[in-house]
């Protein structure tokens, strides 16, 4: 008998209902899924962690990751579409930053979790 299953079959209807009632709408679940997919890529996660420290331009991020600026731009495009990063132009330089503190918190909480 598998150790990850109950030894008897019983449905606790009140628990099932509570889970259903507290579940966010499917649209929010879909957005959450996309958020975690965006953060599941090693390069994108490293970009987010670097931007947690301070804003950086594509050239900085490419040097940090040891990849081409084109590769970084591709990853930043996806992060921007997910509203995880934003940019600002200062003369010829385009700086990227995290859109808000929630992104840092997500990464730091996950990091704390895996370090337990």
Buried (B, 14 or more C-beta within 10 A) or exposed (E): EEEEEEEEEEEEEEEEEEEEEEEEEEEEEEBEEEBEEBBEEEBBBBBBBBBBEEBBBBEBBBEBBEBEBEBBEEBBEBBBEBEBBBEEEEEEEBBBBBBEEEBBEBBEEEEEEEEE
